[in-house]
Amino acid sequence: MRNSNAISGGVGWDDYRGALRWSADSTRLAAAYNTNVIGVWDPFDNYAYPTASAALTDGASRPPQYGFSPDGRSVWVNVRTDGVVWGAIANVERGDVTWDPGYGKTKRPYGGDFTTLAEDAPGHVAEALGPRFNSESTFYVEWCPGWSPDGRFLRFVSADFVFAVDTAEGRVAWILKHGGRAHHWATEVPVEFSPCGRYVACTGRDGVLIADAVTGEVLTRHAITAEGLVWSPDGERVAALSYGEAVHLVDVGEEQRRGLHAGPRSRGSKIPDVLSFAWSPDGTRGVVRTADGAEVWSLAGEPERLAVLDAPDDACGVLWGAGDIIILIGPETVRFTRPDGTAVGEVAFHAAATGHRPLERDGKDYGAWYHIDPTFPLDERTFAVAFDREDLVIAPAGRESDVDAKVAWTVGSRYSWPLRWGATTFAADTLEAYDHAVAEKWSLRYTLADVLGVQEH
């Protein structure tokens, strides 16, 4: 999806997790955009506007909580409704669903349809909660992990409980006290569901527990003080992170646990989506961001440290992607490396340069006219310009490889792919870029004409 500038209002907020979500088959991408709207895109199409959207809230100063169904056809959006669990499920196969809670149930949305959740709760749930039943804090959604892989349940986290709603009936199926602290702006979420959807792990004052994600039945408890949880790809083990101390490996249904003597860094508040531990895709290894760097461990048997990789100082999160690539993530830097320490690439944000800006004339930077300024520092003295709509870069001749190390075309203002994956035109200066824009009949020609002081006819 090129030309992310066309996404009205931008995507998500920096300090709110879950702004982007994929369908199970990775063919559809949902995003909270324009603050209160949920949109759905074909992420690999050239069309930059959503094919469907759901605007169901009455407005707020932050993105709404939402969940994206595995088949990519529905979104649950947190909105004030009459049931014990707020929210509505909107059909987002194509087109727009619009509703305001002030309309009431009698007025249907235009251009689409939705259903509300949880008119009441089964007797066993109400009985288990006792006096807490129907209290706002019980069912108020602080975080929505999303649908179960089979689409049967929507999973929710309130301040004190984790619970599931049967989407066919719209009623609470089970509820479990997680023992931690959850809030929509908190860095830590004390609940993680396994990728296979069979289990849920919770961490809090009473340690770590693992429960059945279909029934809510507690399967095992461990006396571990942990702040973060990371499930293995097969959903049979969970890594419980005790920041600054150790990583505990817990197997589902087993009382014994193993430990890595590696103190993981605490999660960064600016990048709440990622933790300081990641499993390899095959589950046989793990990487931990510690005070010493990024430690790679063998986890197939007894844990064994294999290597310690250099890491950017600001990197507090790690991911392990396909192709055996470890990604070290910080608010200023993203580094790609292999488990043996071989560097693949690095992107540093917010760098500065002191030279002339190509889109500047008479002290005015015309790059500021763009929703996202396309000017960036190539080195300490040189600026370059990248227009993602036109696949055009202004940079000094011979610096193409330097540009490749700096530029990645954006997806939803947050994810990206390398410059080298596309066909990019290079211009040595603004005049050459203008001539090319004229030849291609791009609207960019008019802004470049202003920069150059050229009279357009």
C-alpha positions as CSV (number, residue, x, y, z in Angstrom):
1,M,0.0,0.0,0.0
2,R,2.0,3.0,-1.3
3,N,1.2,6.6,-0.5
4,S,0.3,6.3,3.1
5,N,-0.1,10.1,3.2
6,A,-3.6,9.5,1.8
7,I,-4.8,7.8,5.0
8,S,-6.9,10.5,6.6
9,G,-5.7,11.5,10.1
10,G,-2.9,9.0,10.2
11,V,-2.7,5.5,11.7
12,G,-3.0,4.9,15.5
13,W,-1.2,6.8,18.2
14,D,2.4,6.3,19.2
15,D,1.6,5.1,22.8
16,Y,-1.4,2.8,22.0
17,R,-0.8,-0.8,21.0
18,G,-2.8,-2.8,18.5
19,A,-3.5,-0.1,16.0
20,L,-2.7,-2.5,13.1
21,R,-4.1,-6.1,12.9
22,W,-3.9,-8.8,10.2
23,S,-6.5,-11.3,9.1
24,A,-5.4,-14.9,9.7
25,D,-4.4,-15.4,6.0
26,S,-2.6,-12.0,5.8
27,T,-4.7,-10.8,2.9
28,R,-6.5,-8.0,4.8
29,L,-5.1,-5.4,7.2
30,A,-7.2,-3.5,9.7
31,A,-6.1,-0.2,11.2
32,A,-7.4,2.3,13.7
33,Y,-7.1,5.6,11.7
34,N,-8.4,9.1,11.9
35,T,-8.5,8.6,15.7
36,N,-11.9,6.9,15.9
37,V,-12.4,4.9,12.7
38,I,-11.5,1.3,11.9
39,G,-10.6,0.7,8.3
40,V,-9.7,-2.5,6.3
41,W,-7.2,-2.5,3.4
42,D,-5.8,-4.9,0.9
43,P,-2.2,-4.4,2.1
44,F,-0.6,-5.3,-1.2
45,D,-2.8,-3.3,-3.5
46,N,-1.9,0.2,-4.8
47,Y,-5.1,1.6,-3.6
48,A,-4.4,3.7,-0.5
49,Y,-7.9,4.1,0.8
50,P,-9.8,1.4,2.9
51,T,-12.1,-0.9,1.1
52,A,-14.3,-0.9,4.2
53,S,-14.6,1.0,7.4
54,A,-16.5,1.1,10.7
55,A,-17.2,4.4,12.4
56,L,-19.2,3.3,15.4
57,T,-18.0,5.6,18.3
58,D,-19.1,9.0,19.3
59,G,-15.5,10.2,19.3
60,A,-12.7,10.1,21.9
61,S,-9.1,11.4,22.3
62,R,-7.6,8.0,21.5
63,P,-8.2,5.1,19.1
64,P,-11.0,2.8,20.1
65,Q,-10.3,-0.7,21.3
66,Y,-11.1,-3.2,18.5
67,G,-10.7,-6.8,17.4
68,F,-10.3,-8.2,13.8
69,S,-11.9,-11.5,12.9
70,P,-9.6,-14.2,11.6
71,D,-11.5,-14.2,8.2
72,G,-11.0,-10.4,7.9
73,R,-14.8,-9.8,7.4
74,S,-15.7,-8.4,10.8
75,V,-14.5,-6.0,13.4
76,W,-15.6,-5.6,17.0
77,V,-15.4,-2.0,18.2
78,N,-15.6,-0.8,21.8
79,V,-18.7,1.5,21.9
80,R,-21.3,2.2,24.6
81,T,-24.1,-0.2,24.2
82,D,-26.8,-1.7,26.6
83,G,-25.2,-5.1,27.3
84,V,-23.0,-6.1,30.2
85,V,-20.1,-6.0,27.6
86,W,-20.0,-2.9,25.5
87,G,-19.3,-3.1,21.8
88,A,-20.6,-4.0,18.4
89,I,-19.5,-6.3,15.6
90,A,-19.6,-4.6,12.2
91,N,-19.5,-6.3,8.8
92,V,-16.5,-4.9,6.9
93,E,-16.3,-7.1,3.8
94,R,-16.8,-3.9,1.7
95,G,-18.3,-0.5,2.3
96,D,-18.8,1.7,5.3
97,V,-20.7,1.0,8.6
98,T,-21.6,4.2,10.4
99,W,-23.5,4.5,13.7
100,D,-23.6,6.8,16.7
101,P,-24.6,5.3,20.2
102,G,-27.0,8.2,20.5
103,Y,-29.1,6.8,17.7
104,G,-30.2,3.9,19.9
105,K,-30.9,0.4,18.7
106,T,-33.9,1.4,16.5
107,K,-31.8,3.2,13.9
108,R,-29.6,1.0,11.7
109,P,-26.3,2.2,10.2
110,Y,-26.2,3.3,6.6
111,G,-24.2,1.3,4.1
112,G,-23.6,-1.8,6.4
113,D,-24.7,-3.7,9.4
114,F,-23.6,-4.5,13.0
115,T,-24.7,-6.6,16.0
116,T,-24.2,-5.7,19.7
117,L,-22.8,-8.0,22.4
118,A,-23.9,-9.5,25.7
119,E,-27.4,-8.5,26.7
120,D,-26.8,-10.4,29.9
121,A,-24.5,-13.0,31.4
122,P,-25.1,-16.7,32.1
123,G,-26.1,-17.6,35.6
124,H,-22.8,-19.3,36.4
125,V,-20.8,-16.2,35.5
126,A,-23.1,-13.9,37.6
127,E,-22.9,-16.4,40.5
128,A,-19.1,-16.6,40.3
129,L,-18.8,-12.8,40.4
130,G,-21.3,-12.3,43.2
131,P,-21.6,-8.6,44.2
132,R,-19.1,-7.6,41.4
133,F,-21.6,-8.7,38.7
134,N,-22.8,-5.8,36.6
135,S,-20.2,-3.4,38.0
136,E,-18.6,-1.3,35.3
137,S,-15.1,-2.3,36.3
138,T,-15.9,-6.0,35.8
139,F,-16.8,-5.9,32.1
140,Y,-15.2,-2.6,31.0
141,V,-12.8,-3.5,28.2
142,E,-9.3,-2.2,28.8
143,W,-7.7,-4.3,26.0
144,C,-9.1,-6.6,23.3
145,P,-6.6,-9.4,22.3
146,G,-9.1,-10.2,19.5
147,W,-10.9,-13.3,18.2
148,S,-9.9,-16.9,18.9
149,P,-8.4,-18.5,15.8
150,D,-11.6,-20.5,15.1
151,G,-13.7,-17.3,15.3
152,R,-15.8,-18.7,18.1
153,F,-14.8,-16.3,20.9
154,L,-13.9,-12.7,21.4
155,R,-11.4,-12.3,24.2
156,F,-11.3,-9.3,26.5
157,V,-9.2,-7.9,29.4
158,S,-10.7,-5.6,32.0
159,A,-8.9,-4.1,34.9
160,D,-9.2,-7.3,37.0
161,F,-10.5,-10.0,34.7
162,V,-9.9,-11.8,31.5
163,F,-13.1,-13.1,29.8
164,A,-14.5,-14.5,26.6
165,V,-17.7,-13.8,24.7
166,D,-19.3,-16.5,22.5
167,T,-19.9,-14.6,19.3
168,A,-22.8,-16.8,18.2
169,E,-24.8,-16.0,21.4
170,G,-23.2,-12.7,22.2
171,R,-22.9,-13.7,25.9
172,V,-20.0,-14.1,28.3
173,A,-18.8,-17.7,28.2
174,W,-16.3,-17.6,31.0
175,I,-14.5,-15.1,33.2
176,L,-11.2,-15.4,35.1
177,K,-9.4,-13.1,37.6
178,H,-6.0,-12.5,36.1
179,G,-4.4,-11.1,39.2
180,G,-2.5,-8.3,37.5
181,R,-3.2,-4.7,36.6
182,A,-4.6,-3.7,33.2
183,H,-5.3,-0.3,31.8
184,H,-5.6,0.9,28.2
185,W,-2.5,3.2,28.6
186,A,-0.4,0.8,30.7
187,T,2.7,-0.6,29.1
188,E,2.2,-4.1,30.4
189,V,-0.8,-6.4,29.7
190,P,-1.0,-9.2,32.2
191,V,-2.7,-11.6,29.7
192,E,-1.5,-13.4,26.6
193,F,-3.4,-16.0,24.5
194,S,-1.5,-18.8,22.8
195,P,-1.2,-18.6,19.0
196,C,-3.2,-21.8,18.6
197,G,-6.0,-20.4,20.7
198,R,-6.1,-23.2,23.2
199,Y,-4.6,-21.5,26.3
200,V,-4.4,-18.2,28.1
201,A,-1.6,-17.2,30.4
202,C,-1.9,-14.6,33.1
203,T,0.7,-12.9,35.3
204,G,0.0,-10.9,38.5
205,R,0.3,-10.8,42.2
206,D,-0.5,-14.6,42.5
207,G,2.2,-15.6,40.0
208,V,1.7,-17.1,36.6
209,L,-1.3,-19.2,35.7
210,I,-2.3,-21.0,32.5
211,A,-5.9,-21.7,31.8
212,D,-8.0,-23.3,29.1
213,A,-9.1,-20.6,26.7
214,V,-12.3,-22.4,25.8
215,T,-13.6,-23.1,29.3
216,G,-11.6,-20.7,31.5
217,E,-10.5,-23.7,33.7
218,V,-7.1,-23.1,35.4
219,L,-4.7,-25.8,34.4
220,T,-1.6,-24.9,36.3
221,R,-0.1,-22.1,38.5
222,H,3.5,-21.1,39.0
223,A,5.0,-19.0,41.8
224,I,6.8,-16.6,39.5
225,T,7.1,-12.9,39.6
226,A,6.9,-11.8,36.0
227,E,5.9,-8.7,34.1
228,G,5.7,-10.0,30.5
229,L,4.5,-13.2,28.8
230,V,5.6,-14.6,25.3
231,W,4.1,-17.8,23.9
232,S,6.1,-20.2,21.8
233,P,4.9,-20.5,18.1
234,D,3.4,-23.9,18.8
235,G,1.5,-22.6,21.8
236,E,2.8,-25.3,24.2
237,R,5.3,-23.2,26.2
238,V,5.3,-19.7,27.5
239,A,8.2,-17.5,28.5
240,A,7.6,-15.4,31.6
241,L,9.8,-12.4,31.8
242,S,11.1,-11.1,35.2
243,Y,12.7,-7.9,34.1
244,G,16.4,-7.5,35.0
245,E,16.5,-11.1,36.5
246,A,15.5,-14.1,34.3
247,V,13.3,-15.7,31.7
248,H,11.3,-18.6,33.0
249,L,10.1,-21.3,30.5
250,V,6.8,-22.9,31.5
251,D,5.4,-25.9,29.6
252,V,1.6,-26.2,29.5
253,G,0.4,-28.8,32.1
254,E,3.8,-29.3,33.7
255,E,4.7,-28.1,37.2
256,Q,8.5,-28.0,36.5
257,R,10.0,-25.0,34.7
258,R,13.4,-24.0,33.4
259,G,15.2,-20.7,33.5
260,L,17.5,-18.5,31.4
261,H,20.0,-16.6,33.5
262,A,19.5,-13.6,31.4
263,G,17.8,-10.5,32.7
264,P,15.5,-9.0,30.1
265,R,15.1,-5.3,29.7
266,S,11.7,-3.8,30.7
267,R,9.3,-3.0,27.8
268,G,9.7,0.5,26.3
269,S,6.7,2.8,26.8
270,K,7.1,4.2,23.3
271,I,6.9,0.8,21.6
272,P,4.4,-1.2,23.7
273,D,3.8,-3.8,21.0
274,V,7.1,-5.6,21.5
275,L,8.8,-7.3,24.4
276,S,12.5,-8.0,25.2
277,F,12.2,-11.7,24.4
278,A,11.3,-13.5,21.2
279,W,11.1,-17.2,20.1
280,S,12.6,-18.3,16.9
281,P,9.9,-19.4,14.3
282,D,10.6,-23.0,15.0
283,G,10.6,-22.6,18.8
284,T,14.1,-24.1,19.3
285,R,15.8,-20.9,20.2
286,G,15.1,-17.6,21.8
287,V,16.7,-14.1,21.9
288,V,16.7,-11.9,25.0
289,R,17.6,-8.2,25.1
290,T,19.7,-7.8,28.2
291,A,22.0,-5.1,29.6
292,D,24.9,-6.7,27.7
293,G,23.2,-6.9,24.2
294,A,20.9,-9.5,22.5
295,E,21.6,-13.0,23.9
296,V,20.7,-15.9,21.6
297,W,19.8,-19.1,23.5
298,S,19.2,-22.7,22.5
299,L,15.9,-23.9,24.0
300,A,15.5,-27.3,22.5
301,G,16.8,-29.0,25.7
302,E,18.5,-27.5,28.7
303,P,18.9,-23.7,27.9
304,E,22.3,-22.8,26.6
305,R,23.6,-19.4,25.6
306,L,24.9,-19.5,22.0
307,A,25.9,-15.9,21.3
308,V,25.7,-12.3,22.5
309,L,24.9,-9.8,19.7
310,D,25.6,-6.1,19.8
311,A,22.4,-4.1,20.0
312,P,21.5,-0.4,19.6
313,D,21.5,1.4,23.0
314,D,17.9,2.3,22.7
315,A,16.7,-1.1,21.5
316,C,14.4,-2.6,24.2
317,G,12.3,-4.9,22.0
318,V,13.1,-7.9,19.9
319,L,11.4,-10.0,17.2
320,W,12.5,-13.1,15.3
321,G,11.2,-13.2,11.8
322,A,11.3,-15.5,8.8
323,G,14.6,-16.1,7.1
324,D,16.2,-16.4,10.6
325,I,16.4,-12.6,11.0
326,I,16.5,-11.1,14.5
327,I,15.0,-7.5,14.7
328,L,16.2,-5.2,17.5
329,I,13.7,-2.4,17.9
330,G,14.0,1.0,19.7
331,P,12.3,4.3,19.3
332,E,15.3,5.7,17.4
333,T,16.8,2.6,15.7
334,V,15.7,-0.7,14.1
335,R,18.5,-3.2,13.4
336,F,18.3,-6.4,11.4
337,T,20.8,-9.1,12.2
338,R,21.3,-12.9,11.9
339,P,21.8,-15.1,15.0
340,D,25.5,-15.3,14.4
341,G,25.8,-11.5,14.5
342,T,26.0,-10.9,10.7
343,A,24.5,-7.4,10.1
344,V,21.7,-7.3,7.5
345,G,20.6,-3.6,7.8
346,E,19.8,-0.8,10.2
347,V,17.5,2.2,10.1
348,A,18.2,5.2,12.4
349,F,15.4,7.7,12.9
350,H,15.5,11.4,13.8
351,A,19.1,11.9,12.4
352,A,20.1,15.5,11.7
353,A,22.0,17.2,8.9
354,T,23.3,20.8,8.5
355,G,23.3,21.2,4.7
356,H,20.8,22.8,2.3
357,R,17.4,21.1,1.9
358,P,16.6,20.4,-1.7
359,L,13.0,21.7,-1.3
360,E,14.1,24.9,0.3
361,R,14.1,28.4,-1.4
362,D,14.6,31.7,0.2
363,G,14.6,30.2,3.7
364,K,11.2,28.4,3.1
365,D,11.1,24.6,3.2
366,Y,8.5,23.5,0.7
367,G,8.7,20.0,2.1
368,A,6.6,21.2,5.0
369,W,3.7,21.5,2.6
370,Y,3.4,17.7,2.6
371,H,1.5,15.8,5.3
372,I,4.7,13.9,5.9
373,D,7.8,15.9,5.1
374,P,9.7,13.8,2.6
375,T,13.1,15.4,3.3
376,F,15.6,13.3,5.3
377,P,19.3,13.5,6.2
378,L,21.5,11.3,4.0
379,D,24.6,12.1,6.2
380,E,25.6,14.8,8.6
381,R,25.9,17.4,5.8
382,T,23.5,16.2,3.1
383,F,19.7,16.1,2.7
384,A,17.8,13.9,0.3
385,V,14.1,13.7,-0.6
386,A,11.8,10.7,-1.2
387,F,8.3,10.9,-2.7
388,D,6.6,7.6,-2.1
389,R,3.6,8.3,-4.3
390,E,5.9,8.8,-7.4
391,D,8.7,6.5,-6.4
392,L,11.1,9.4,-6.9
393,V,14.2,10.3,-4.9
394,I,16.3,13.5,-5.0
395,A,19.8,12.7,-4.0
396,P,23.4,13.6,-5.2
397,A,24.6,11.4,-8.1
398,G,26.4,8.3,-7.0
399,R,24.6,8.1,-3.6
400,E,22.0,5.5,-4.6
401,S,23.3,2.9,-2.3
402,D,23.3,5.3,0.6
403,V,19.7,6.1,-0.1
404,D,18.9,2.4,-0.1
405,A,20.2,2.1,3.4
406,K,18.0,5.0,4.6
407,V,14.7,4.7,2.8
408,A,11.9,2.2,3.1
409,W,8.5,2.9,1.5
410,T,5.8,3.0,4.1
411,V,2.7,0.9,4.8
412,G,0.2,2.7,7.0
413,S,2.9,5.1,8.3
414,R,4.3,2.3,10.4
415,Y,5.5,-0.8,8.5
416,S,7.7,-0.7,5.4
417,W,9.5,-2.5,2.7
418,P,13.0,-1.7,1.3
419,L,13.6,0.8,-1.5
420,R,15.3,-1.8,-3.6
421,W,12.1,-3.9,-3.9
422,G,10.6,-1.3,-6.3
423,A,11.5,0.6,-9.4
424,T,12.7,4.0,-8.1
425,T,13.7,7.1,-10.2
426,F,16.7,9.1,-9.0
427,A,17.2,12.8,-9.7
428,A,20.4,14.6,-8.9
429,D,18.6,17.9,-7.9
430,T,15.2,19.5,-7.8
431,L,15.4,20.7,-11.4
432,E,15.9,17.2,-12.7
433,A,13.1,16.0,-10.5
434,Y,10.8,18.7,-11.9
435,D,11.6,17.8,-15.5
436,H,10.7,14.2,-14.7
437,A,7.5,15.2,-13.0
438,V,6.5,17.3,-16.0
439,A,7.3,14.3,-18.4
440,E,5.2,12.0,-16.2
441,K,2.4,14.6,-15.7
442,W,2.5,14.3,-12.0
443,S,0.8,16.9,-9.8
444,L,4.1,17.0,-7.9
445,R,5.4,19.2,-10.7
446,Y,3.5,22.2,-9.2
447,T,5.1,22.0,-5.8
448,L,8.6,21.6,-7.5
449,A,7.8,24.6,-9.7
450,D,7.2,26.6,-6.5
451,V,10.5,25.5,-5.1
452,L,12.3,26.5,-8.3
453,G,10.4,29.7,-8.8
454,V,9.2,28.4,-12.2
455,Q,6.0,29.8,-13.7
456,E,3.6,26.9,-14.5
457,H,1.2,27.2,-17.4
